[in-house]
Amino acid sequence: MSDTLVHADRPVHAGMLINGEWTAHNDRIEVRNPARPSDIVGTIGRGTNEHIDAAVAAAKAAQVKWAKLKYSERAAILAEMLKRVEAGLDERAVLYVRENGKTLREAKGELTGVSNRQKLTLSFAEQLDSDIQMPDPNGRTYIKRRPFGVVVSIVPWNSPVSLAFSQIVSALLAGNAVVLKPPESCPLALIKTVELAAKGLPPGLLNVVTGLPGEIGDRLTTHPDVGKVGFTGSIGAARKIMANASGTIKGLTLELGGNDAAVVLDDSVLADDIMQRMVTTIYRMSGQVCMAVKRIYVPKAMQGPFVDAFKKTAARIVVGDGLDPAVTMGPQHAKAGQVRGIEIVAEAKQRGATVHNVGSVKDEAVFRDGYFMQPTVITDVPDDARIVVEEQFCPAIPIVTYDDLDDAIARANDTIYGLGASVWGRDTDRALDVGSRLESGTVWVNTHGTDNLNRMAPYGGLKQSGLGRRAGLDGILEYSQSQTFTSYEPPAKS
């Protein structure tokens, strides 16, 4: 793909959506292309606390009427919203690649998935319309659900469109209004998608405020009229949000980081299709996925054959600008992520590990200019190396060995994280049994990652990987609270 094609689009200057009106703001934040850092993809407004106050006030006013509708009535309106976000997908996908760094295939897959996945969320509406009734000796008891009111949605840069709409649709279906804070480094495709979504919604029901977390984050998460905060991001940021929310005891749903372990059993088949599933989840989006395999535990006797098979499959990776159709892995999203990833790999090598480069580079000049990393496999690495202990969030994977399965499970669980895990083996029942011993919110067998989630089922983390659940019925219930009604009705006297 030529430079002309990559740089063809003019910068996109996105506004903020407050009470149904898109507003411009003169103070702007630049959004740059991580594959070509000199390429300014667009700008967003540098929002202030006054913008937050206006958006929350608009949401609070719009929510009252919205909450009076039945779930099925809200679902019908939201179904039309999902039809609108299917428009202009190809153009938004190119914009998404340029601001994020992911490949065009990854961008299109995520944008297409927004409508497909959230239709599943809406399918629970009729079930939710029915109140729960309980026997009561003195009258009647039934349980209803009440929305929180105004929900703040804060999403990260790695998959902001899908993550935002998983919060938006559940929150709106539950009867709330939403104030969305996009990531400042990758906001444009999300804002363009919200622009389509909001066209048929009541003014103020869905608002967008852009800006820097250090400048508007505290107001978003302490505002007295915000009832709940939905957040996806780092553990450090979540601790700050929890502290802020404590002042008014806000509801919280937190989807945080992971250090997912893959436990390979001694009966595992090293066939190419199986290795491809593992390689795909590890290097997808350049390793910048919370629910990706980040540690592999292999029986010591299988180390050689496993590493050979893995490297053979990973050799197909082509690194470069995500708009190039030959490329299968893009850059790190930010310079800081690239620097940290290189440091973590270097630390493992200094500790005696062997670093195996895999894949190929499409264009050396682009590779040198952008925030790229060579995908790597790391062997003979100690358990206390950073690449094993930390969430690396880069295209590097440690392969560690074990002699005893119980020991492997203990080492896999020896982490503050508990987002996902997987077990790989020929005997599915045995693998499921091993999986039941892993401390993670989601466990896969012979596969792994967000592309292999059942979206009708809830997902979320244990330990410091988060609070609450997304998707399925549980994901909707996260955005409401139960309200119990009990009447005293003594029997009529005869």
C-alpha positions in Angstrom: 0.0 0.0 0.0 1.4 3.4 -1.0 2.0 6.4 1.3 -0.5 8.2 -0.8 -3.3 5.8 0.2 -2.3 5.8 3.8 -2.2 9.7 4.1 -5.2 10.3 1.7 -7.7 11.3 4.4 -7.9 14.7 5.8 -7.7 15.0 9.6 -11.0 14.4 11.4 -11.9 17.1 14.0 -14.4 15.6 16.4 -16.7 17.5 18.7 -18.5 16.7 21.9 -22.1 15.6 22.2 -24.1 17.3 24.9 -27.9 17.3 25.1 -28.2 16.3 21.5 -25.9 19.0 20.1 -22.4 18.5 18.7 -20.3 21.3 20.1 -16.8 22.5 18.9 -14.1 23.5 21.3 -11.1 25.6 20.3 -8.6 23.9 22.7 -7.7 20.6 20.8 -5.8 17.4 21.4 -4.0 15.8 18.5 -4.5 12.1 17.6 -1.6 10.5 15.7 -1.0 7.3 13.8 1.2 4.9 15.8 2.4 3.3 12.5 3.4 6.7 11.2 3.7 9.1 14.1 4.1 12.2 11.9 0.6 11.5 10.5 -2.0 13.6 12.3 -5.2 11.6 12.1 -7.4 14.2 13.7 -8.2 16.2 16.9 -10.7 16.2 19.7 -11.8 18.9 22.1 -10.0 19.3 25.4 -13.0 19.2 27.6 -13.4 20.9 31.0 -15.4 20.3 34.2 -18.0 22.6 32.8 -18.6 20.3 29.9 -18.9 17.4 32.3 -21.5 19.3 34.4 -23.6 20.1 31.3 -23.5 16.5 30.0 -24.5 15.1 33.3 -27.3 17.6 33.7 -28.6 16.7 30.2 -28.4 13.0 31.0 -30.2 13.4 34.3 -33.1 15.2 32.6 -33.4 12.7 29.6 -33.2 9.6 31.9 -36.5 10.3 33.7 -38.7 9.8 30.7 -36.5 7.0 29.3 -36.8 5.0 32.5 -40.6 4.9 32.3 -40.5 2.8 29.1 -40.6 -1.0 29.3 -37.4 -3.0 28.6 -39.0 -4.2 25.3 -39.8 -0.6 24.3 -36.3 0.5 25.0 -35.0 -2.5 23.1 -37.0 -1.6 20.0 -35.4 1.9 19.9 -31.9 0.5 20.6 -32.4 -2.1 17.8 -32.9 0.8 15.3 -29.8 2.4 16.8 -27.8 -0.8 16.1 -28.9 -0.7 12.5 -27.6 2.8 12.1 -24.1 1.9 13.3 -23.8 -0.6 10.5 -23.5 2.3 8.0 -20.2 3.6 6.7 -18.2 0.7 8.2 -15.4 0.6 5.6 -14.6 4.3 6.0 -14.7 4.1 9.8 -12.5 1.0 9.8 -9.7 2.9 7.9 -9.9 5.7 10.4 -9.8 3.2 13.2 -6.6 1.6 11.8 -4.9 5.0 11.4 -5.6 6.2 15.0 -5.2 2.8 16.7 -2.6 0.8 14.8 -4.6 -2.5 14.5 -4.9 -4.2 11.2 -7.8 -3.4 8.8 -9.1 -6.9 9.4 -9.1 -6.4 13.1 -10.8 -3.0 12.8 -13.5 -4.3 10.5 -14.1 -7.3 12.7 -14.6 -5.1 15.8 -16.9 -2.6 14.1 -19.0 -5.3 12.5 -19.3 -7.1 15.9 -20.8 -4.1 17.6 -24.3 -4.6 16.1 -24.1 -8.4 16.0 -23.1 -8.7 19.7 -25.4 -6.1 21.1 -28.4 -7.6 19.4 -27.8 -10.5 21.8 -28.0 -8.1 24.7 -31.4 -6.8 23.5 -32.7 -10.3 23.3 -33.1 -10.4 27.1 -35.6 -7.4 27.1 -38.8 -9.5 27.2 -37.5 -11.6 30.0 -36.7 -8.4 32.0 -40.1 -7.0 31.5 -41.5 -9.5 34.0 -41.2 -8.7 37.7 -40.2 -11.5 40.0 -43.0 -12.5 42.4 -42.5 -14.3 45.7 -44.9 -15.9 48.1 -45.6 -13.8 51.2 -47.7 -15.0 54.2 -49.2 -11.6 54.8 -49.7 -10.2 51.3 -47.6 -9.8 48.2 -43.9 -9.5 47.5 -42.4 -8.7 44.1 -39.0 -7.5 42.9 -38.5 -4.9 40.2 -35.3 -3.4 38.8 -34.4 0.3 39.0 -31.7 2.0 36.9 -28.9 4.0 38.6 -29.8 7.1 36.6 -26.7 8.6 35.0 -23.9 6.2 34.1 -20.4 7.3 33.2 -18.7 5.0 30.7 -14.8 5.2 30.5 -13.1 3.0 27.9 -9.5 2.4 26.9 -7.7 2.8 23.5 -7.2 -0.9 22.6 -10.9 -1.7 21.6 -12.8 1.4 22.5 -15.7 0.9 20.0 -16.8 -2.5 21.1 -16.0 -1.9 24.8 -18.0 1.4 24.8 -21.1 -0.1 23.2 -21.1 -3.1 25.5 -21.5 -0.6 28.3 -23.8 1.8 26.4 -26.3 -0.8 25.2 -26.6 -2.5 28.6 -26.9 0.8 30.5 -29.5 2.2 28.1 -31.5 -1.0 28.1 -31.6 -0.9 31.9 -33.1 2.5 31.8 -30.1 4.8 32.4 -28.6 7.7 30.5 -24.9 7.7 29.6 -22.0 10.1 29.5 -19.2 8.6 27.5 -15.5 9.5 27.9 -13.5 8.2 24.9 -9.8 7.5 25.1 -7.9 10.6 24.1 -5.4 8.7 22.0 -8.0 6.7 20.0 -11.4 8.5 20.1 -12.3 9.2 16.5 -13.9 5.9 15.2 -15.8 5.6 18.4 -17.1 9.2 18.2 -18.1 8.6 14.5 -20.0 5.5 15.6 -21.7 7.4 18.4 -22.7 10.0 15.9 -24.6 7.4 14.0 -26.1 5.9 17.1 -27.3 9.1 18.7 -29.3 10.3 15.7 -32.5 8.6 16.7 -32.2 8.8 20.5 -33.8 11.4 22.8 -31.4 14.4 23.3 -29.3 14.0 26.4 -29.7 10.3 26.6 -26.2 9.6 25.2 -23.5 12.3 25.6 -19.8 12.4 24.7 -17.2 14.5 26.5 -13.6 14.3 25.4 -10.5 15.4 27.2 -7.5 14.3 29.3 -8.1 12.0 32.3 -6.0 14.2 34.6 -8.2 17.2 33.8 -11.8 15.8 33.8 -11.5 12.3 35.3 -12.1 13.4 38.9 -15.2 15.4 38.0 -16.6 12.4 36.0 -16.1 10.0 38.9 -17.1 12.2 41.8 -20.1 14.1 40.3 -23.0 13.8 42.8 -25.5 13.2 40.0 -23.6 10.2 38.6 -25.0 6.9 39.9 -22.6 4.4 38.4 -19.2 4.3 36.6 -18.4 1.6 34.1 -14.7 1.4 33.5 -12.3 -0.7 31.4 -8.6 -0.1 31.9 -5.7 -0.5 34.2 -5.7 -1.6 37.8 -4.0 1.7 38.9 -6.7 3.8 37.3 -9.4 1.6 38.8 -8.1 2.2 42.3 -8.3 6.0 41.7 -11.9 5.6 40.4 -12.9 3.5 43.4 -11.6 6.1 45.7 -13.4 8.8 43.9 -16.7 6.9 43.8 -16.5 6.2 47.5 -17.5 9.7 48.3 -21.1 9.2 47.1 -21.0 5.3 47.1 -21.5 5.0 43.4 -22.0 1.7 41.7 -18.9 0.3 39.9 -18.3 -2.2 37.1 -14.6 -2.6 36.5 -13.0 -4.7 33.7 -9.3 -4.6 34.4 -6.1 -6.2 33.2 -5.1 -9.9 32.9 -2.1 -12.1 32.9 -3.9 -15.1 31.4 -2.2 -18.5 31.7 -2.5 -21.3 29.1 -1.8 -24.7 30.6 -0.8 -27.3 28.0 -1.4 -30.9 29.1 0.8 -33.8 28.2 -1.8 -35.2 25.8 -2.1 -31.9 23.8 -2.0 -32.2 20.0 0.5 -29.8 18.4 -1.4 -29.7 15.1 -1.2 -26.5 13.0 -4.8 -25.5 13.5 -4.5 -25.7 17.3 -1.2 -23.8 17.3 -2.8 -21.2 15.0 -5.6 -20.6 17.6 -3.0 -20.0 20.3 -0.8 -17.8 18.1 -3.8 -15.7 17.0 -4.9 -14.9 20.5 -1.4 -14.1 21.7 -0.4 -11.7 18.9 -3.8 -10.3 18.0 -3.7 -6.5 18.2 0.1 -6.7 18.8 -0.6 -8.4 22.1 -2.6 -5.5 23.4 -5.6 -7.4 24.6 -6.6 -8.0 28.2 -8.0 -11.5 27.5 -5.0 -12.8 25.6 -2.7 -15.7 26.5 0.3 -14.1 28.3 2.0 -17.1 29.8 2.2 -20.7 28.5 3.0 -23.6 30.8 4.2 -26.7 28.9 5.3 -30.1 30.2 9.1 -30.2 30.3 9.2 -33.2 28.1 7.2 -31.4 25.4 9.2 -28.1 25.4 11.2 -28.8 22.3 8.4 -30.0 20.0 6.0 -27.4 21.4 8.4 -24.4 20.8 9.2 -25.7 17.3 5.5 -26.0 16.4 4.7 -22.6 17.9 7.6 -20.8 16.1 6.6 -22.5 12.8 3.1 -21.1 13.1 4.2 -17.7 14.4 6.6 -17.3 11.4 3.6 -16.3 9.3 3.1 -13.0 11.2 3.8 -10.0 9.0 4.5 -6.8 10.9 3.7 -3.3 9.4 1.1 -0.6 8.7 -2.3 -2.1 9.4 -3.7 -0.7 6.2 -1.4 -2.9 4.1 -3.4 -6.0 3.2 -0.3 -8.2 3.6 0.2 -7.1 7.2 -1.2 -9.3 10.0 0.2 -7.3 13.0 0.5 -3.6 13.5 2.5 -1.4 16.0 2.2 -0.8 19.7 -0.4 1.9 20.2 1.9 4.3 22.0 5.6 5.0 22.3 5.5 4.3 26.0 4.0 0.9 25.3 6.8 0.1 22.8 9.5 1.2 25.2 8.1 -0.8 28.1 7.7 -3.9 25.9 11.3 -3.7 24.7 12.4 -3.2 28.3 10.5 -6.3 29.6 12.0 -8.5 26.8 15.5 -7.2 27.5 15.1 -7.9 31.3 14.1 -11.5 30.5 17.2 -11.9 28.3 19.4 -10.4 31.1 18.0 -13.0 33.4 19.2 -15.8 31.2 16.2 -16.3 29.0 16.4 -17.1 25.3 14.6 -14.6 23.0 13.4 -16.1 19.6 12.3 -13.5 17.0 9.4 -14.7 14.9 7.5 -13.3 11.9 8.8 -10.8 9.3 8.7 -7.1 8.8 6.9 -5.8 5.7 8.7 -2.4 5.4 11.9 -1.7 7.4 11.5 2.1 7.0 8.0 2.1 8.3 9.1 -0.3 11.1 11.9 2.0 12.2 9.6 5.1 12.2 6.6 3.7 14.0 6.0 2.2 17.4 6.7 -1.4 16.3 8.0 -4.4 18.1 9.3 -7.6 16.6 7.1 -10.5 17.8 9.1 -12.8 20.1 8.9 -16.1 21.9 10.8 -16.3 25.2 12.1 -19.6 26.7 14.1 -20.7 29.7 12.7 -17.7 31.7 12.5 -17.6 35.5 9.1 -17.3 37.1 9.9 -14.0 38.7 10.9 -12.2 35.5 8.7 -9.3 34.5 7.6 -11.0 31.3 5.9 -13.7 33.5 4.8 -11.6 36.5 3.4 -8.5 34.7 0.8 -8.0 32.1 3.3 -7.4 29.2 0.7 -6.0 26.7 3.1 -6.5 23.8 3.9 -9.2 21.2 6.1 -11.3 23.5 5.2 -14.6 25.1 7.0 -16.6 27.7 6.9 -20.4 27.5 7.8 -21.9 30.9 8.0 -25.6 31.7 6.6 -27.8 34.5 7.2 -31.4 35.7 4.1 -31.7 37.9 0.6 -30.6 36.8 -0.4 -29.5 40.4 2.7 -27.3 40.4 1.7 -25.8 37.0 -1.7 -24.9 38.3 -0.3 -23.3 41.5 2.1 -21.2 39.4 -0.6 -20.2 37.0 -2.7 -19.0 39.9 0.2 -17.2 41.6 -0.8 -13.8 40.3 -2.9 -10.8 41.3 -4.8 -11.2 38.1 -7.8 -13.5 37.4 -9.3 -12.5 34.0 -9.0 -15.5 31.8 -7.2 -18.8 31.4 -7.1 -21.8 29.1 -6.3 -25.5 29.1 -5.1 -27.3 26.0 -5.4 -31.1 25.7 -6.9 -34.0 23.8 -9.2 -35.2 26.6 -11.8 -32.4 26.9 -13.3 -33.7 30.2 -9.9 -33.8 31.8 -9.1 -30.3 30.5 -12.3 -29.0 31.9 -11.5 -30.5 35.3 -8.1 -28.8 35.3 -9.8 -25.6 34.2 -12.0 -25.7 37.3 -8.9 -25.3 39.4 -7.8 -22.1 37.7 -8.6 -18.8 39.4 -10.1 -16.8 36.5 -13.4 -15.4 35.5 -13.4 -17.2 32.1 -11.8 -20.6 31.2 -11.4 -21.9 27.7 -10.5 -25.4 26.5 -8.3 -25.6 23.3 -9.0 -22.0 22.4 -8.7 -18.6 24.1 -9.6 -14.9 23.8 -12.4 -12.4 23.1 -13.2 -13.9 19.7 -14.1 -17.1 21.4 -16.5 -15.8 24.1 -20.1 -16.8 24.2 -21.7 -13.4 24.2 -24.9 -14.7 25.8 -22.8 -15.6 28.8 -21.3 -13.1 31.3 -17.6 -12.4 31.5 -15.4 -10.6 33.9 -12.4 -11.0 36.2 -11.6 -12.4 39.6 -9.1 -11.0 42.1 -7.7 -7.7 40.9 -8.9 -8.2 37.3 -12.2 -6.5 38.1 -15.6 -6.2 39.6 -18.9 -7.2 38.0 -19.7 -8.8 34.7 -20.2 -7.9 31.1 -22.5 -9.4 28.5 -25.5 -11.7 28.9 -28.2 -11.1 31.4 -25.7 -10.4 34.2 -24.2 -7.6 32.1 -27.6 -5.8 31.9 -28.3 -6.4 35.6 -25.0 -4.6 36.4 -26.7 -1.4 35.4 -29.7 -1.6 37.7 -30.5 -2.4 41.3 -33.2 -4.6 42.7 -36.2 -3.0 44.5 -38.4 -5.1 46.6 -42.1 -4.3 47.2 -44.0 -6.0 50.0 -47.6 -5.4 51.0 -49.5 -6.3 54.2 -52.9 -7.6 53.3 -54.6 -9.5 56.1 -57.3 -11.9 55.0 -60.8 -10.5 54.9 -62.8 -11.4 58.0 -65.7 -13.8 57.3 
